[in-house]
Amino acid sequence: MNTRDEHVQCPYVASHSILKKRFQVHLVRCRKNFLHVSKVTCPFNVTHILNEPELDWHVQNCPDRAGYEHYRRGEEQAAADGATTSAQTREYPLETEENWDDLPPVPTYNPQEYAENAQVLRNLRGHSKSVKKQFRSNERLRLMGINRDKELNQ
């Protein structure tokens, strides 16, 4: 074990010493083995696993409670000022002159039709060998025809 890395003791088994960055993963796995043990989770930090009688004292003294209190005071202050809170939805007016309803109708894109007229190698799936062989033969003729048409147009 590295002495530089910070280790945390498992609340279920005292002999488990886990790196702090892996602690949440360990808790999920270790909790499965100790379903019969009555432990409770701190409401401010899920890595704080305690015996039920200790919860009231811990909630009053939890170091992560400060973040919750700061958030709650900010919400109360915003409500007192009459400002909208971050939890409420805000509407932002979008000003644009573009209206998609005014555009002329356009036919929908058909990928099958496009592939039939483009120089794209297609593959047939889910058919018998004889049908696939015939399709490949037709594809060769189609692609040669497309190439021939391009040469004539140039």
Summary of the structure (lengths in Angstrom):
residues: 154
radius of gyration: 33.4
end to end distance: 72.9
largest distance: 89.2
contacts: 266
relative contact order: 0.05
helix: 49%
strand: 8%
